[in-house]
Amino acid sequence: MKRLVTAALTGLLALPALAQDMPETEFNVVGSIGGLSMYTDKELPFWTEQVPEETNGKIKADVKPFTELGFKGGEIFRLVSNGTLQMATTVLAYNSGEVPMNESVDLVGVIGSVEELQQAVDSWRDAYAEFLETQHNIKLLGFGTYQAQVIYCRDEFTSLADLQGRKVRASGASQQAFVSHLGGSPLSIAFAEVQPALASGVVDCAITGALSGYKAKWNESARFISPMPVNFGLAAQLANLDWWNGLDASVQDYLTKSLGELETSIFELAATETETGLACNTSGPCSQGDAAGMTLVPMTEADDALRAEAVSEAILPEFADRCGADCVATWNDTIGQTLGMTIE
């Protein structure tokens, strides 16, 4: 009996002091794309295992990926803003047509690695958080990202210039501007609908994460893949501000700290997944299953020149037009300083 009592006291003392006085709190969370590693490896165990364990069951979250709930993706930001959803993870580019600021850090062709993306995010975080609170009634709780977004195509191509005349699935205004600059026709298609669209020829090519496309079996229809990092699929963990302000301070403190740690672990995972995805889609070795045997289309000097041209002539100017003078000033003072770039 004494040993049981001692064990119980030890377990109680091991709880964070914050959790001991925390009120019981239940809420719903809409997660990212079900079946992909940001959700399966990070978000799902965070909400279903880590949070209950660390709070002794005081915080209970019912989490489901948005793809399982029937959402397309673009509506998530609006539903958090208006309070229909309490908390959600969403890819910011999904809503960039309506809210250009959302695409600030993840513009096509601007950032070359997950590490560089994280530096840019850190420089922008405070300005973006203020923008969300004052303009959209949203509390920013953290970020996440997929691996490098790359181009998958059904038919052979040898360079970016070969995308001219092709129908290309592109998510977000920046990807669409890029495809248009190359002479292609950008189409907005929900992630879950891309594989059948490739199979039926509704689209010729599509852009998504190197490992995400492998897991979604895009390689069953697309046989060619470019390793060029188009962008990265930056996501954000968002809460409705009114709902957030109604939470007990101890709950807010715990979620702020733990979601910050979740962000770090998601970026660490993403940093390894571009190489894994390209290997799995092509000749391997593949830790995720069988190598798919796609043809890797190497980047050329002409491709890099075309990317740089697209950034200077289309991506940055069109972003500036969409986002406005205040947004551009914010970009130059934060992300631009980090990257050594300026939007004129």
Backbone torsions as a table, in degrees:
resi	resn	phi	psi	omega
1	MET	NA	-44.6	180.0
2	LYS	-57.8	-40.8	-179.6
3	ARG	-65.1	-37.4	179.8
4	LEU	-65.9	-43.6	179.0
5	VAL	-62.9	-43.9	178.9
6	THR	-60.7	-43.0	179.6
7	ALA	-63.2	-40.8	179.6
8	ALA	-63.9	-43.4	179.0
9	LEU	-64.8	-38.4	178.7
10	THR	-62.3	-43.2	179.1
11	GLY	-63.0	-38.9	179.9
12	LEU	-66.7	-43.6	-179.4
13	LEU	-67.9	-25.3	179.8
14	ALA	-73.1	-20.2	178.2
15	LEU	-66.3	142.6	172.9
16	PRO	-56.7	141.6	179.1
17	ALA	-55.6	-32.8	178.8
18	LEU	-58.2	-42.7	-174.2
19	ALA	-71.9	-28.9	-174.9
20	GLN	-64.1	-33.3	-179.2
21	ASP	-104.8	7.8	-175.9
22	MET	-73.6	134.0	176.1
23	PRO	-73.2	152.6	176.4
24	GLU	-65.8	129.9	-173.7
25	THR	-137.3	126.3	178.3
26	GLU	-123.8	140.3	177.8
27	PHE	-159.5	170.6	179.6
28	ASN	-103.6	143.9	177.0
29	VAL	-128.0	130.2	172.6
30	VAL	-96.5	118.8	-177.1
31	GLY	-89.5	-178.2	-179.2
32	SER	-79.7	-157.3	-172.7
33	ILE	-66.6	118.4	178.1
34	GLY	-64.0	141.3	179.9
35	GLY	93.3	-16.0	177.3
36	LEU	-100.4	159.3	-166.7
37	SER	-67.2	-29.5	177.7
38	MET	-58.1	-37.6	179.3
39	TYR	-84.3	-54.6	-172.0
40	THR	-68.0	-38.0	-174.9
41	ASP	-92.7	-21.7	-172.9
42	LYS	-121.5	-63.9	-174.4
43	GLU	-64.3	-48.1	-175.6
44	LEU	-60.4	-52.6	178.0
45	PRO	-66.6	-28.5	177.6
46	PHE	-59.9	-50.9	-175.0
47	TRP	-78.5	-32.3	-173.8
48	THR	-95.2	-19.4	-178.0
49	GLU	-120.5	-58.0	-173.2
50	GLN	-65.1	-49.3	-176.5
51	VAL	-63.2	-49.8	177.8
52	PRO	-59.8	-38.0	-178.8
53	GLU	-67.6	-45.1	-175.6
54	GLU	-73.3	-23.8	-179.5
55	THR	-106.4	11.1	-179.2
56	ASN	55.2	36.9	177.8
57	GLY	79.3	5.4	-178.9
58	LYS	-68.7	-35.6	177.1
59	ILE	-105.6	124.1	178.6
60	LYS	-124.8	119.7	-180.0
61	ALA	-117.2	130.8	174.0
62	ASP	-93.3	105.5	-174.1
63	VAL	-110.4	135.5	174.4
64	LYS	-143.7	144.9	178.0
65	PRO	-70.8	150.1	-177.5
66	PHE	-63.4	-28.4	179.7
67	THR	-67.6	-30.2	178.0
68	GLU	-76.5	-24.9	-177.5
69	LEU	-88.7	-2.3	176.3
70	GLY	88.7	7.5	176.9
71	PHE	-78.0	152.3	175.2
72	LYS	-84.0	-34.8	179.3
73	GLY	130.9	-46.3	-176.3
74	GLY	-66.7	-22.5	-177.4
75	GLU	-84.7	-12.2	-174.0
76	ILE	-60.0	-47.2	-179.0
77	PHE	-57.3	-45.8	-179.3
78	ARG	-63.9	-39.0	-176.2
79	LEU	-71.7	-30.9	172.3
80	VAL	-70.2	-42.4	-178.7
81	SER	-59.1	-43.5	-176.1
82	ASN	-88.8	-0.5	174.5
83	GLY	90.8	1.0	175.8
84	THR	-63.6	-38.5	175.0
85	LEU	-109.5	139.7	179.2
86	GLN	-79.8	-45.6	-177.5
87	MET	-150.2	143.4	-179.0
88	ALA	-158.4	154.7	168.3
89	THR	-104.6	131.1	179.5
90	THR	-141.9	144.7	172.1
91	VAL	-71.0	121.6	-171.3
92	LEU	-65.6	-29.5	180.0
93	ALA	-65.2	-24.0	-179.1
94	TYR	-58.0	-29.6	-174.7
95	ASN	-113.2	13.8	-172.3
96	SER	-71.7	-20.5	175.9
97	GLY	-65.3	-36.6	178.9
98	GLU	-87.0	-35.6	-177.0
99	VAL	-127.4	84.9	-175.6
100	PRO	-56.7	-31.4	178.5
101	MET	-54.0	-30.6	-176.5
102	ASN	-60.6	-23.2	-175.2
103	GLU	-98.3	6.2	-171.8
104	SER	-52.2	-46.5	-173.8
105	VAL	-84.3	-19.3	-168.4
106	ASP	-116.8	38.2	178.3
107	LEU	-70.6	142.3	-176.8
108	VAL	-59.7	134.5	171.7
109	GLY	78.6	-0.3	-173.2
110	VAL	-93.1	-38.5	-174.7
111	ILE	-114.5	137.4	-171.7
112	GLY	-106.6	-6.2	-178.0
113	SER	-155.2	161.5	176.9
114	VAL	-63.2	-37.6	-180.0
115	GLU	-63.1	-43.0	178.0
116	GLU	-66.7	-37.3	176.6
117	LEU	-60.6	-43.3	-178.5
118	GLN	-64.4	-38.6	177.3
119	GLN	-63.5	-42.9	179.6
120	ALA	-65.7	-40.7	177.8
121	VAL	-59.3	-45.0	-178.6
122	ASP	-61.6	-36.7	-179.3
123	SER	-70.7	-27.1	-172.5
124	TRP	-96.6	-16.9	-167.5
125	ARG	-53.6	-51.5	-174.8
126	ASP	-65.2	-42.4	179.7
127	ALA	-64.8	-40.0	-180.0
128	TYR	-69.4	-40.1	178.7
129	ALA	-60.0	-42.8	178.5
130	GLU	-64.9	-41.3	177.7
131	PHE	-59.7	-45.5	-179.0
132	LEU	-63.1	-42.3	-177.2
133	GLU	-68.9	-43.6	-174.5
134	THR	-82.1	-28.7	-175.0
135	GLN	-104.3	-24.2	-171.6
136	HIS	-133.6	6.7	177.2
137	ASN	56.9	40.9	-177.2
138	ILE	-125.9	139.4	173.8
139	LYS	-98.6	124.3	175.5
140	LEU	-83.6	125.6	-178.4
141	LEU	-114.8	-11.5	179.2
142	GLY	162.6	177.4	179.4
143	PHE	-126.3	168.5	170.6
144	GLY	-152.8	171.5	176.9
145	THR	-154.5	151.7	168.1
146	TYR	-86.6	175.2	175.7
147	GLN	-72.3	-177.7	-178.6
148	ALA	-55.8	134.4	175.1
149	GLN	-82.1	129.0	-175.9
150	VAL	-129.4	172.1	-174.1
151	ILE	-101.7	126.1	174.3
152	TYR	-108.2	136.5	177.5
153	CYS	-135.5	145.4	176.4
154	ARG	-68.4	-47.3	-172.6
155	ASP	-106.6	159.6	-174.6
156	GLU	-57.5	138.6	167.9
157	PHE	-144.7	149.4	-175.5
158	THR	-113.6	-13.8	179.7
159	SER	-157.7	167.4	178.2
160	LEU	-58.8	-32.0	-179.0
161	ALA	-61.4	-23.7	-179.4
162	ASP	-72.3	-7.8	176.5
163	LEU	-75.8	-8.6	177.9
164	GLN	-58.4	129.7	178.8
165	GLY	83.9	-2.8	-178.8
166	ARG	-96.7	152.4	175.4
167	LYS	-89.7	122.3	-171.3
168	VAL	-126.5	124.1	173.4
169	ARG	-68.4	122.8	-178.8
170	ALA	-136.4	128.4	179.8
171	SER	-104.0	122.0	178.8
172	GLY	98.4	153.0	-175.3
173	ALA	-63.2	-35.8	-177.5
174	SER	-67.9	-44.9	175.8
175	GLN	-62.0	-39.5	-179.9
176	GLN	-65.9	-39.6	176.5
177	ALA	-64.0	-38.1	178.7
178	PHE	-63.8	-49.1	179.9
179	VAL	-61.9	-42.3	179.1
180	SER	-62.5	-41.0	179.4
181	HIS	-61.5	-33.4	179.3
182	LEU	-79.9	-3.6	-179.9
183	GLY	90.2	9.5	176.9
184	GLY	-90.9	175.9	178.8
185	SER	-112.1	106.1	-178.9
186	PRO	-75.5	137.7	177.5
187	LEU	-125.6	139.4	177.4
188	SER	-96.0	112.4	-177.4
189	ILE	-134.3	132.6	178.6
190	ALA	-58.9	146.3	-174.9
191	PHE	-52.5	-45.8	-175.9
192	ALA	-66.2	-16.8	-177.3
193	GLU	-98.8	-0.9	-173.9
194	VAL	-72.6	-44.8	-177.9
195	GLN	-57.0	-49.4	176.7
196	PRO	-64.0	-30.8	177.9
197	ALA	-66.8	-38.8	174.8
198	LEU	-66.6	-42.1	-178.0
199	ALA	-63.2	-37.6	-176.5
200	SER	-89.0	-9.7	-178.6
201	GLY	85.9	9.8	175.0
202	VAL	-60.3	-36.5	172.1
203	VAL	-124.7	150.8	176.9
204	ASP	-91.0	-33.7	-176.6
205	CYS	-142.2	165.4	179.4
206	ALA	-155.7	151.5	-178.4
207	ILE	-113.5	127.9	170.7
208	THR	-161.6	-175.4	-179.1
209	GLY	-64.4	148.8	-178.1
210	ALA	-59.7	-41.2	178.5
211	LEU	-88.3	-31.2	179.2
212	SER	-59.7	-44.5	179.8
213	GLY	-65.2	-35.2	177.2
214	TYR	-63.5	-47.5	-177.8
215	LYS	-66.3	-29.1	178.6
216	ALA	-87.2	4.1	175.8
217	LYS	63.6	33.1	175.0
218	TRP	-62.0	-26.5	-178.2
219	ASN	-68.1	-8.6	175.7
220	GLU	-71.2	-23.4	179.1
221	SER	-119.0	-35.4	178.7
222	ALA	-89.9	129.6	-175.3
223	ARG	-112.7	-2.0	-178.0
224	PHE	-131.8	142.3	-176.8
225	ILE	-142.5	136.2	176.9
226	SER	-100.3	136.0	179.5
227	PRO	-83.7	-3.1	-177.1
228	MET	-61.8	125.8	176.6
229	PRO	-71.7	105.4	179.4
230	VAL	-68.5	-58.0	166.0
231	ASN	-157.8	-153.7	-168.9
232	PHE	-130.5	-7.7	-179.3
233	GLY	73.1	51.3	-179.9
234	LEU	-64.8	133.8	178.1
235	ALA	-118.4	162.2	176.8
236	ALA	-134.4	145.6	174.1
237	GLN	-95.8	115.3	-170.7
238	LEU	-123.0	149.5	174.2
239	ALA	-132.3	147.4	172.6
240	ASN	-63.2	129.6	-172.3
241	LEU	-65.4	-41.0	178.9
242	ASP	-62.1	-43.7	178.3
243	TRP	-63.9	-44.8	-179.7
244	TRP	-59.6	-43.7	-178.5
245	ASN	-66.1	-19.5	178.0
246	GLY	-85.1	-7.3	178.5
247	LEU	-76.8	151.7	174.4
248	ASP	-62.3	146.0	-177.7
249	ALA	-58.0	-34.6	-179.7
250	SER	-67.4	-35.4	176.9
251	VAL	-68.4	-44.4	177.8
252	GLN	-58.3	-46.0	-178.0
253	ASP	-62.2	-44.0	-179.6
254	TYR	-63.9	-48.0	-177.5
255	LEU	-65.2	-38.5	179.1
256	THR	-60.2	-47.1	-179.0
257	LYS	-68.1	-47.2	-173.8
258	SER	-72.1	-34.1	176.9
259	LEU	-71.4	-29.4	172.8
260	GLY	-63.4	-39.6	177.4
261	GLU	-69.2	-36.8	176.3
262	LEU	-61.2	-42.3	178.1
263	GLU	-55.6	-48.0	-179.4
264	THR	-58.1	-43.3	-177.5
265	SER	-69.7	-32.5	177.9
266	ILE	-68.0	-42.3	177.9
267	PHE	-64.2	-38.8	178.2
268	GLU	-62.6	-40.7	178.1
269	LEU	-65.0	-46.0	-176.8
270	ALA	-61.6	-32.1	-177.0
271	ALA	-63.3	-23.6	-179.1
272	THR	-97.4	-13.1	-166.8
273	GLU	-86.5	-18.1	176.3
274	THR	-63.7	-50.5	179.7
275	GLU	-61.7	-42.1	178.9
276	THR	-61.5	-45.3	-178.5
277	GLY	-63.8	-43.2	179.1
278	LEU	-64.6	-40.6	178.6
279	ALA	-64.8	-43.1	-178.5
280	CYS	-67.6	-35.2	179.9
281	ASN	-74.3	-22.8	-175.8
282	THR	-108.7	-111.7	-171.7
283	SER	-105.2	3.2	179.1
284	GLY	85.5	-172.7	0.6
285	PRO	-69.2	150.9	-175.8
286	CYS	-125.9	118.6	179.3
287	SER	-81.8	-6.2	-174.9
288	GLN	-102.9	-6.1	-176.6
289	GLY	152.8	-152.7	-179.3
290	ASP	-80.7	139.7	174.5
291	ALA	-63.9	139.6	-170.4
292	ALA	-87.6	-14.5	176.0
293	GLY	75.3	19.8	175.4
294	MET	-67.9	159.4	177.1
295	THR	-90.3	124.0	177.0
296	LEU	-82.4	128.0	180.0
297	VAL	-101.4	102.7	-174.0
298	PRO	-64.2	148.0	174.0
299	MET	-69.4	141.9	176.7
300	THR	-116.5	169.7	175.9
301	GLU	-61.8	-35.0	178.0
302	ALA	-65.2	-37.6	177.3
303	ASP	-63.8	-43.5	-178.6
304	ASP	-66.0	-37.0	177.3
305	ALA	-66.4	-39.5	179.1
306	LEU	-67.6	-37.7	176.0
307	ARG	-61.8	-47.8	-179.5
308	ALA	-62.5	-39.2	177.4
309	GLU	-63.2	-42.9	179.7
310	ALA	-62.3	-40.5	179.5
311	VAL	-62.4	-48.7	-174.2
312	SER	-75.6	-33.8	-174.3
313	GLU	-97.0	-22.8	-175.4
314	ALA	-126.8	-54.8	-170.0
315	ILE	-62.6	-57.7	-177.2
316	LEU	-68.6	-44.6	178.3
317	PRO	-62.2	-40.8	-179.5
318	GLU	-70.2	-35.8	175.2
319	PHE	-62.8	-43.9	179.1
320	ALA	-60.3	-41.6	178.8
321	ASP	-64.4	-41.1	-178.3
322	ARG	-71.3	-38.1	-168.1
323	CYS	-90.0	-30.8	177.8
324	GLY	93.4	169.5	-172.3
325	ALA	-62.9	-43.6	-178.8
326	ASP	-64.0	-41.5	179.3
327	CYS	-63.7	-43.1	178.6
328	VAL	-62.8	-41.1	177.9
329	ALA	-61.0	-42.2	177.0
330	THR	-62.0	-43.7	-179.8
331	TRP	-60.5	-48.2	-178.4
332	ASN	-63.0	-36.8	-176.8
333	ASP	-78.1	-17.4	-176.2
334	THR	-118.3	-80.8	-176.7
335	ILE	-62.4	-44.3	-178.1
336	GLY	-60.2	-42.3	178.0
337	GLN	-62.9	-40.1	179.7
338	THR	-64.4	-39.4	-175.9
339	LEU	-92.3	-8.4	-176.2
340	GLY	71.0	36.9	-179.3
341	MET	-128.5	156.2	177.4
342	THR	-138.5	132.9	171.0
343	ILE	-90.1	119.4	-178.4
344	GLU	-76.4	NA	NA
